[in-house]
C-alpha cells in the first residue's frame, strides 16, 4: 500500500499547531507589546484616536517620542486593521485572538504557496507543502510570537505575499501586475513595522543568483517596477500632512535612535549585534537533530542521500533570503526575539528542502512506519493540548485588573507607586482590560494601586484614613479616596 505522506503530514502539522496555538489563545496571557497594540486598536474602534493619531492612554512608560501627543512608536497599519475587527466583534479578548488566527492561517497559506512555486516542476515534492509549515511553526520563536498579537507577525504576512507575487512574476506571461502588487505588499509591510519590511526588494536578485543568472533581465525590470509601486504609495502618504508628521516622528524616534544606540538594547559590544544569529541557532537545534536523524537513517538503510540540483538551488535561495533579513537588523543593538519572524518562513523552507527528499525516500521504503508514527505523534499533540486547556493558570495582572474595573470607571487615571510607575506589564493590562491611564502623582486621582502591601506610601495613606482599601489578592491593594 502506497503511503499518502502529504495527508498524514498535514494531520501532524495541524495537530502540532493546535497544541501550541489554541491553549495560548485562551489563557489571557499576552506579551506587553501585544496588549498595547490590542488596546490601541480597541481605542481606535471606540473613536479614541485615529489611523494617523493612534491613542494608547494618557500615560506611557516610554519617553522617546517627545513631539507626539499620541502613540507614534510604530507605523499604524496593523492598529487600523485590527480596529476593524474590534468594530465587528466588540471589546473582547476573542478579538485579538481571532486576529492572530487570521494571521496564522494567512502565513500557512503563503508558506505553502511559496513552496509549491519553488517546486513548480516537481509534483511529488510540491505536495509536501506541510513540511515547510511544520518546520516553520516548529521554531519556538514562531509558536511564541504568533498568539501574541505582534507587529512582526502581520508584517511577515505582507512580506510573504510580496515574495509569492515575485516568484509568480518570473514565470508569468504578463508579469508587470505581479511586480506591482509585490511593491504594494512591501509598502504595507513597511506601514506595519517600518524599514525592516523592505527586504523582499532583494528577492529578484537573490533568486537569479540561486537559480539562473539568465534571470537577471526580468529580475532588474521587476525590481524597478516594485520600487516604483512602493515609491508612489509612500510619496502619496507623505504628501498628507498628518501621516507625514506621524512617520517623520516615528522615523526619528524609533529608527534613528535605534541605529544610534539611544533606545532599548540587548547589550553592549559585538555580542549584542550577534543576538539574533545566536537566537536563531538555539531555535534550529531540533531541526538540525531532525536532519541528522534522517541522514543517519538513510545511511544505515542504504537509501540514497544525494539531493537533486533544483532542491540544492532552493536551499541556497532560502539561505540567501535568511541572511538578507537578519544581517541588516544586526546593525542595531535594539533587538527582540520576535524580530526574527520575517526570516523564519525561509528557515522553515530551508530545512524542509534539506529533508524532503530523504523523508520521501524513507517513507517509500518503509511505508508502514510513517502510517503508525505520524498519527501517533498527532494524537500526542491533541492529548497535550487538551491537558493544557484543562490546567490553565490565569495571568495575575489580568485577574487584578478585572477586580479593579469593578471599582474604577473606564478612562480614569490610577496612581502607581514610584517603584512600579514604569512597569509596562502594569500599564498595558490596565489600559487593555480596564481602559485606565497611569497617574504619577497621588493627588491627581482618587484611585491608587500598590503591588506591595508593605509600601511606606500605602501605610501612610491608610493611617490617614483618607482612602478605603480593597484587597486585590497577592498583597496588592486598591485605594479609593473617601468622598
N, C-alpha and C positions, 0 to 999 in steps of 0.2 A: 504493500500500500504506500503510495507516494504521499509524503507529508506536506500539508499546506503551511509552510513556515510563516507566510505573511499573516494568515488568520490567527494562529496562536501567538505570533509576535505582537500583534495589535492587542490581543487579550491581555498579555503580560504588561504591555506598556500602559494600557488603560487602567489596570488594577494598581500598578505602581503609582501612577499619577494620582489616582483616587486616594490611595493610602497617605500620600504626602501633601495633598491639597485639601481634601474635604475636612479633616479634623482641624486644620489650621484656619479654615474659613468660618468656623462656628465657635471658636474659643474666646472671642473678644480680646485677643491679644494681637495688637498691631504695633509695628515699629513706629517710633515717634514721627518720622518723616511722613509715613503713610497716613497717620492720624491727622497731621497738619494739612495734608493735601485733601483728605476727605472733608475736613472742616471748611476749607476754602471753597470747595465745590458745593457743599451744602449751603454755605452762606450765600454764594452766588445764586443758587436756585431760589433762596428766600428773598433775593433782592438786595442783599448786603454785599456790595462790591460788584464789579463787572469784569469783563474779559481783560481789559487793559488797566483795571484798578482792583485787583483781587484783594479781598479782605479776609485776614485770618482772625485778628482780635484787636482790641485796643492796646494790647501789650504784645511784646515779642521778645524772646530770650536772646536773639542775636541782634547786633547793632552795626552791621557792616554797611548797610544802605541808609545813610542818614538823610538823603534828599527825598526819599519816598515816604509818603504818608500812608502807603499801602504795601502789600506783600510783593516785592519785586526781586525775590531771591532766585526765581526760575521763570522761564517763559510760560505763558498761561494756557497753552492749548489743552493739556490734559485736564486742567481745572474746568475749562469750558465744556469739554466733552462729558466729564463725569457729572457736572451740574445738570446736564440734560437728563441723565438717569435719575438724579435726585428729584427733578421736577415730575418724573413719571412715577417713581416708586415711593417718594416721600423720604422723610428723615428717619431712616432705619439703617442699622448696621448691615442689613442684607444688601443695601445699595452698593457699597464699595466691594462687597464680596462678589456680587453679580458682575460688577465691572471687571474685577480680577479674573473671573471665569471667562468673560468675553476675550480679554487679553490672552489668556491661556489657550483658548480654542483657536484664536487667530494665529498665535505663534505656532501651534501644532500644524495647522493647515499650511502655513507658509514654509515651514521647515520641510515638510513632506513634499510640497510642490517644488521647492528648490532642488531637493534630492532627485525627484523624477526628471527635472530639467537637466541636471548634470549627467544623469544616466539615461538620457532620452533614447539611445540606441541599444540599450541592454534591458530587455523586458524582464528578465529574471531578477536582476539587481534592483531595477526600478520598483518592483513590487515590494521590496523590503524597506519601504519608507518608514516603517515603525522603528527601525533600528536607530537612525539619527535622532528621532524624537526621544527614544529611551535613553540614548547616550547623553542627550541634552538635559533632560529632566533628572537624570541620574547624578548630575552635578549638584552638590549641596547648596551652592550659592543660588542655583535656579529654584529649587523647591523651597528655599527660604524666602527668596525675593518675590516670586510671583503672587503669593497670597497677601503681600504686604503693601499693596496699593502704591507702588513706587513709580516715579517718572521713568526710570530706566527700562522698565518692562514695556511700557507703552512706546517709548522711543524705539526700542528694539523691533517692535512690530512694524513701524514705518520703515525702518532700515531694511528689514527682511523683504517688505513689499517692494522697495526700490531695487533690491538685488534680484528679485524674481522678474520684475519688468525688464531689467537689463539682460538677464540670461535669455529671456524670450526674444528680446530685440535682436540678438546675434543671429537668430535663425528665422526671423520673420521677413516676409517679402516687403511689407511696408512698416519699417521699424521705427519711424520717427515718432509715432504715437506712443510706443513703449518707452522710448528715451525721454520724451516729455513728461510722461507720468512718473518715471523714475525720479526726475528732478522735483516734481511736486511732492513725492514721498520724502525726499531729503529735506525739503523745506518744512514739511510737517514734523519731521524728526527734530529739526533744529528749534522749531517752535514749542517742542516738548521739553528738551533738555539742553539746548544750546549747541555750540560748535562741534561737540563730540558726534553729533548726528551727520556730520559731513563725510564720514569715512566711506560710504558707498560710492562716492565720486571716484575712488581709486579702483573700483571693480573692473571697468573695461580694460585698463592697462594690465592689471594683475591676471585677469582671465586670458588675455592674449599671451602674456609671459608663460603661463602654466600650460596652455593648450596648443596654441599655434600662433607664431609670430605674424603669420599672414592676416591675422585678425586685426592688425594694427590700424588699418584704414577705418573699418567700422567702429573700432574702439575710440579712436580720436574724434570722429564725427559724432558718435554717441555722447562722448564727454562734453563736447561743445553744446549739443542740444540740451543736455541735463543742466549744464551751467547757465545757459540762457533761461531755461524754465525756472530754475531756482532763483537766479538773479532778478528776473522780472517780478516774481512774487515778493521777494524780500524788499525790492525797491518800492513796490506798491504799498507795502506795510509801513515802511519808513517814511513815506510821504504823509501818512496820517499822524498828526501831532501827538495824540495820546499814546499810540503804540511806539512812536519814535522816542518819547520821553521814557516810557517803560523800558524798552530794550536798551537804550543808552545807559540808564542807571543799572540795569541788570548786568550789562557787559562790564562796566567799570567796577561794580560792587561785587561781582561773583568771579568773572573770568580773569580780569586784570589782577585783582587781589590774590586770586589763587595762584596765578603764574608768578607773582612776586612774593609768594610765601607769607602773605599777610592775613590769611584766613586759617581755618582749621587745618591741621596737618597730622599725618600718621607718625611723623618722627622727623629727625634731622639726619643729614648726611646721605650717602649713597643708598643705604638700605631702604630709606623711605621712598626713593624712586623705583625700587625693585619690589615694592609691596604687592602690586597686582600680579607680577610674574610669580612671586613666591606663593601667593594665594592660589593662583591657577594650578601650580604644580601640586599643592596639597589636595586640591579638588579632583585632580585626574589620577590620583594614586589607584583608586578602584578600577579605573578604565585601563590603566597600564597593566594591572594584575589580570584583568579580563583578557587583554590581548596576549599576555604571556601564557595564560592558560590555553588559549586557542592554538598558539604556536606549538606549545609542548604537546598538546593532544594530537595535532596534525603530524608532528614529527614522529611520535611513538606509534601512531596508527598508519604511518606511511601515506598520508594524504598530502597532495601537492601543496606546497607553501607559497610558491610564487604568485605574484599579483599581475593582472593584466595591465597593459600600458595605459589604457584610459583610466583605470582605477588609480594608478600612480599619479596621473595628472590631477585627478580630483583631490587626492591627498595633498599634493603640492599647492593647489589653488586654495584649499581650505586653510593651510598653514600660512600662506601669504596674507589671507584675509584676517586671521587671528593677530598676526604681527601688526597689520595695518590699523587695527582697532586699539590694541594695547600700547604700542610704542608711543604714540602721541600723548596718551593720558599719563604715561610715566614721566613726562616732563615736569608735571606738577606733583607736589607732595600732599595736596588735598585729594585724598583717595578714600574710597569705601569699597567694601566687598561687592556691593551691587553694581559698582561701576563696570564690572566685568560683563554684565548682562548682554550688551550688544555683540560681544565677541563669542559668547558661549554657544549660540546656534552653530557656528562654524567649528567649534570644538566638538560638538556632537557629530557633525558631518564628517569631520576628520577621523574620529575613532570608528564611526560606522563604516567609512570607506576602507579603513585599515582592516576591519574584521569581517566585512560582509561576505567576501568570497570564501574565506576559511570556514565561517559558520555555515554557509550554504553547502559546501563540500562535505563537512562533517554530518550535517543533517541528512544529506542524501545517502551517506554511507551507513549511518546509524539512525535510521528514521524512527525507531521505537523510543529512543531516549528522549528526544525533544517532546514527543507526544505525552510523555509522563512528567518530565522535569518542568517544562514551561507552565502547563496548567497547575502543577503543584505549587510553583512559586507564586502564580497568580492567586491561588487560594490562600496562601500565607499572607499576601498583601491585604486581602479583604479581611482576614481574621484580625490582623494588626490594626486596620482602620476601624473596625467595629470596637475593638478593645480601647483604642484611643478615644473614640466618641463616648464610650461609657465611663471613662476615667479622666474626664477633663478637669483641669484646675482653672478657675476663673481668675482673670487678672485683678490684682488688688486695687489698682487705681480705677479700673472700670467699676468695681463694686462701690468704692468710696465715692466716686463722682456721682453715681446714681443716688446714693444716700443724700449727698449734698444737694442734688437737684430737687429733692423733696422740700427743702427749706429755702433755697436761694433761687429767685426767679431768673429766667434767661436774660442775657445782655447785662448782667450785673458785673461788678468788679469784686474780686475776693483777694484779701491780703495774704501774702506768703511771708513767713519769717525770712530774714536776710540769707540764712544759710541754704535755703531751698528756693529762693526767688528766681534763680536762673535755671531751674531744673526743667528741661524740655519734656521730660516724662510726666510732669505735672501740668505744664501749660497746655500740652496737646490734648490729653483726655478731658481736661476741664472745658476746653472750647468745643471739642468734637461732641461730647456726650451731654454737656450742660450749657453750652454757649456762654461760658464765663471768661472774662478777661482778668488779668492779674493787676492788683494794686500794690505799689511798692511802699506806700505809706498807710499805716493802720487808720489814720484819721480820714482817709479818702472814702472809706466804705464801712458798711455795717457788718460785713462778713469777713471773718478771719479764719485761716486754715493753718493748723500746726500738725506736722508729721511726727513730732517728738513730744510726748507728754511731759517731758522734763525741761522743755524750753523755758528759760527765765522770763521771756516776754509773756508767755502763756500764764505763768504763775502770777505775775504782777497784775495782769488783766483780770484773772479770776479772783484775785484777792480784792480788787477794787469793786467787784460786783457790778460792773457796768455792762457785762455781757452774760448771756446764758450759754452754757457749754453743752455740746452734743457729742457724745462718744461715737466715733465712726468705726471703732474696732482697730486692733493692732496698734494701740497707743496714739492714734490720730484723733484730732478734735476739731470740730467746727464751733466757732464762737459767733453769736449773733447779738448785736447791740440791743440793749433793752430800750424800748420805746414807751 
